[in-house]
Amino acid sequence: MLEQTTHRTYLAAIKPWKIRNMVEGYLAAWQIFHKHHRTKSTERHVPSYETLNKISEILYSVKEDHHLLFRRSERISPRHEQHKLAPSYSETTFSDHVGLLFHKTMVAKELRYILERYAHDERNWTAHFNELQNNLERTETLFMEGLELVASLVRNDSDNVLLLAYLIEHRRTVAKCFGIRPGEVLQKLVAKNKQPQVYCSVAQYYYERGWYERAKETVRKALDKSKDDAATLRLFEQIEGKMAKQKHRVAKKSAKAVESAEALVES
């Protein structure tokens, strides 16, 4: 029992990072697929074996991150998984969808390999090409359907500061995946009325790790949304104070270096 509790404590601690990585991985796989699946550019163009292999590897990592954290459904969950976390509905549906996508891309990868290596005559090549095209069209549909599952995963983990930091830092990439403007990422994926709190919590996270420039930039966005919030103003003052001390230390160190250099020259 103690061992199970220890495992769950560890899994709960790494969950924020793993959820962040799952979201990032899914969007990265979608971007690669979307970039290379250009059915309209040339009649016989399909993504390369290497591209499909890369996509399947990313999806496999996402799938394995989920399996590391969460036990499977009661129907299929083995007894040795009882130490794992119980997934929410959004976490389960996301995992199931990623698993389906992974196997679809694996099939596409193998069909692409057959096309390169074994489909020598025109009839055989055309048959496998058409099968691959059908698979890719279905895969594209699945990727697009999965974006709503990603959004649901984000909304249900909206207090995950690592995930929120990812959305802010990579808002252009995220916006491109969802077909929205960068300024709409938090509004659409988290909640419009939560934007000041999101920026403030991420700024606090940066501040605690000594990333003061990044913290200042982020807390200013919080102040743009809520200028009179006392906690945000206090955080801004703390960041300014740390940056001033840091600047003073750097200046003092530089002055000492100059003095040492001048003394060396004189000697």
URLINHU-V522820 format. One record per pair of residues at least 6 apart in sequence whose C-alpha atoms are under 8 Angstrom apart, sorted by sequence separation. I is the first residue (numbers start at 1). J is the second residue. If there is no record, write none. Layout:
I,J ; I,J
This chain:
39,45 ; 71,77 ; 119,125 ; 158,164 ; 175,181 ; 176,182 ; 186,192 ; 187,193 ; 206,212 ; 223,229 ; 227,233 ; 38,45 ; 39,46 ; 167,174 ; 175,182 ; 37,45 ; 38,46 ; 174,182 ; 187,195 ; 206,214 ; 207,215 ; 37,46 ; 72,81 ; 119,128 ; 154,163 ; 172,181 ; 175,184 ; 186,195 ; 206,215 ; 223,232 ; 36,46 ; 37,47 ; 71,81 ; 115,125 ; 172,182 ; 175,185 ; 205,215 ; 222,232 ; 223,233 ; 36,47 ; 71,82 ; 171,182 ; 174,185 ; 203,214 ; 204,215 ; 71,83 ; 171,183 ; 203,215 ; 71,84 ; 115,128 ; 202,215 ; 203,216 ; 219,232 ; 33,47 ; 70,84 ; 71,85 ; 114,128 ; 115,129 ; 171,185 ; 36,51 ; 69,84 ; 70,85 ; 71,86 ; 203,218 ; 68,84 ; 69,85 ; 70,86 ; 71,87 ; 202,218 ; 203,219 ; 219,235 ; 220,236 ; 70,87 ; 111,128 ; 219,236 ; 33,51 ; 111,129 ; 167,185 ; 168,186 ; 200,218 ; 32,51 ; 33,52 ; 167,186 ; 199,218 ; 200,219 ; 111,131 ; 112,132 ; 199,219 ; 216,236 ; 111,132 ; 33,55 ; 199,221 ; 200,222 ; 32,55 ; 199,222 ; 216,239 ; 108,132 ; 198,222 ; 215,239 ; 216,240 ; 196,221 ; 197,222 ; 29,55 ; 196,222 ; 108,135 ; 195,222 ; 196,223 ; 212,239 ; 107,135 ; 108,136 ; 29,58 ; 66,95 ; 196,225 ; 28,58 ; 29,59 ; 195,225 ; 196,226 ; 212,242 ; 213,243 ; 104,135 ; 147,178 ; 204,235 ; 212,243 ; 26,58 ; 63,95 ; 158,190 ; 200,232 ; 207,239 ; 25,58 ; 26,59 ; 25,59 ; 105,139 ; 155,189 ; 164,198 ; 63,98 ; 104,139 ; 154,189 ; 155,190 ; 25,61 ; 26,62 ; 62,98 ; 63,99 ; 154,190 ; 155,191 ; 25,62 ; 152,189 ; 161,198 ; 165,202 ; 101,139 ; 151,189 ; 164,202 ; 59,98 ; 60,99 ; 22,62 ; 59,99 ; 161,201 ; 162,202 ; 21,62 ; 22,63 ; 101,142 ; 161,202 ; 59,101 ; 60,102 ; 101,143 ; 22,65 ; 59,102 ; 22,66 ; 161,205 ; 97,142 ; 56,102 ; 18,65 ; 56,103 ; 18,66 ; 98,146 ; 56,105 ; 97,146 ; 55,105 ; 56,106 ; 53,105 ; 94,146 ; 52,105 ; 53,106 ; 15,69 ; 52,106 ; 94,149 ; 52,108 ; 53,109 ; 93,149 ; 94,150 ; 52,109 ; 11,69 ; 90,149 ; 94,153 ; 49,109 ; 49,110 ; 90,152 ; 91,153 ; 49,112 ; 90,153 ; 48,112 ; 49,113 ; 90,156 ; 26,98 ; 11,84 ; 12,85 ; 11,85 ; 8,83 ; 7,83 ; 8,84 ; 7,84 ; 8,85 ; 4,82 ; 5,83 ; 4,83 ; 46,133 ; 37,136 ; 34,140 ; 33,140 ; 30,143 ; 23,150 ; 20,162 ; 24,166 ; 20,163 ; 16,160 ; 19,163 ; 16,161 ; 17,162 ; 16,162 ; 17,163 ; 20,166 ; 31,177 ; 16,163 ; 27,174 ; 30,177 ; 27,177
